[in-house]
Amino acid sequence: MQSLSVYGDHRSGNCLKVKWVGDHLNIPYNWRETDVLTGQTRTAEFLAINPAGQVPTLIGEDGRIIAQSNAIMMYLASGSDLIPGDRFDQAKMLEWMFWEQYSHEPCIAVRRFKKAFLNQSDDDIDPELLAKGRRALGVMEMRLLSRDFFVGDKLSLADIALVAYTRMADEGGYNLDEFLNVRSWVARINQELDLDINEGRVVPLA
């Protein structure tokens, strides 16, 4: 039986959320750094593992493969306290995880990629991305008005899914000082997961 392996790019929030779950739960794994920008996800070797050419990708101890960050998180966290025991809270956790991939990541992460990875100016980027991202942060701000976590009263996969790109939103041109509840929540989750605040950040291209 082989050891569990995670293929990921350390600058990607989607990859980091998988890493954080594994680290938080003390699950041993091999991290296989896979540089998206240099085309390592498009090699024949990697496409044989994941034909979609995306990271993160997990190869289990039995050799079976799982793609998509939130699916991998669910697999790693099965049976842990990162998944609420209450059926309703489980559904709410999934609700926020689906929302993160549909309404949060496509604007905040994409704008970050264009600015921090591709060094594009604001004039080169669709202005709707900024507006949509601010709306997403506004939804989060309202959710956090009177609560410390997105679901229940403790850390769950919903928080980990949402914090991945929110904590680096400034690299996409978003100002978390406009969303004080979100900013406090980011600090709280960083502490819960014992994260290096600089983990995942990128140096803009010259």
N, C-alpha and C positions, 0 to 999 in steps of 0.2 A: 504494500500500500504506500503511495506517495504522500508527501506532505502537502498541506493546503497552500496554494499559490494565488496571489492577487497581482494581476497586471494592471498598472496604473501610472499615470503621470502625476508627480507630486505637486504640480501647480494647479491641478484640476480639483475644484470643489467636489465634484461628483466622485472622484477617486478618494479624496481625503475623507469623505464621510464613511466610506467602507473601512479605511484604515482606522479611523477613530473608534468605530464599533468594535473592531477586532482588538484594539489596544485596551479599550475600556473594559472589555470582558475577558482580557488576558487569554485570548485565543492565539495560539502560535500559528504563524503563517510566514511564507516567503514573499517578500515584496519584490516584484519584477518591474523595475522602472522602464516605462515605455513612452518614449518621447513622441507626442502627437505631432509637433511642429516639424520634425525631421522625417516624418512619414513612416515611423516604425509600426503604426497600426495598419499600414497598407502593404506590408511585406507578405509574401506568400506564406511564410511561417505563421505570422499572426492571424491572417485570414483563415488559415486552416483551423485555428482555435475559435475565432469569432468572425464569421463571414460578414458581419456588419461593420467590422473594422473600428470598433469603439472600445474605449476603456471607461470604467473598470470592467475587468472580466476575471471571474474566479474559477479556478480549477480545484475541485474538491479532492479530498483524500482518496476517493474512489475513482477519480479521473473524470467525473461528470462536470459539465461546464455550466456556469450561470453568468449571464450578462445583465446589464442595467443596475445602476447603483442601488436603487431602493429595493429591488428584488434580492440583491446580495445582502443588504442590511437585514432584511427579514430573515434570510437563511441563517446568518451568523447569530442573530439575536434570539432565535427560537428558544423558548423556555426561560428567557432571562427577564429581569425586571424592566428592561427597555421597551417591552411590549406590555401594555396594561392588561391586567387580568380581567377587568370588566369588559363585557362584550361591546357595550356602547362606546367606551373609551377606545377600544381597539379600532372601531369603525372611524371614530373622530381622528385618531392617529393617521389612519390610512387616508382620510379625507384631506388632511393637511399635506401628507406626502404626495398625493396626486396633484394637489394644487401647486405645490412647489415646482413640480416638473412641468406643469401646464401654464401657470400664470406668473411664476417668480423667476425661475432659471432662464426661460427664453428671453427675458429682457435684461435682468441684472447680470447674469453670467455672460450673455452675448455682448452687452455693452462693455463689460470689463475686458473681454477677449479682444475686442476691436481697439480699445484704448491702450491696454497694458501689454498685450502681445503683439498687435499689429501697428501700434503707435499712430493710430488714426486720430485726426482732430475731430472736434465736435461737429464741424461743418461737413465732415465726410460720413458722419453716422446718422442714420434715420432718427430724427428728433422724437419719433413716437416711442423709441426704446426708453428714453429718459422718462417720458411721461408715464408709460406703462409701469416702469420700475418703481417710480414714486408712488403710484397707486397701489402697487403690491406692498410696498413698505407701509403705506397707510393702513392697509387691511391688517397687517401684522401689529401695527401700533394700537389699533382698536382692540384687537384680541388680547393684548398684553396690558390693557388699562388696569385691570384688577387681579392679575394672575402672574405667577412667576414662570410658568411653563405652558406650552401650547395645549397640552392635554393632562388632565388630572393635576396632581400636586407634586409631581417629580419628573425628572428627565425621562424622555421617551425618544423613540426614533424620529418622531415629528420634529423635535427640537434639533436633532443632529442633522436631519435633512435640510432644514431651513437655515441653520447657522452657517453652513458651508460657504455659500456665496454671500450671505448677508454680512458676515464679518469682514469681507473684502470688497464691499460695495463701493467704498471710496475709490478703488482702482477703476471703477466704471463711471466715476463722476457723481456719485450719490453722496449726500451729506447726512450722516446719521445723527448729527446734532439737531436736525429737524424732526427726528423721531426718537425722543428721549427714552420711551419705554423699550423700544427696540434696542437702543444702544445699551441700556442697562441689562437687558436680557442677553445680549451678545457677551457681555462681560461675565454674566452668571454662567452661561454655558461653557465659555472658555475655562472658567474655574472648575466647573463640574467635570470636564473632560481633561483638565490639566494640560491645556494646549499652549504651545508657543504662539504668541500673538503674531509672529512673523511667518509662521508656517504657511506655505502655499503661495506666498506673495511672489511677484515677478518683477524683474527689472525691465523697464520699457526698452524697446529696441532703439538703437541710435539712429 
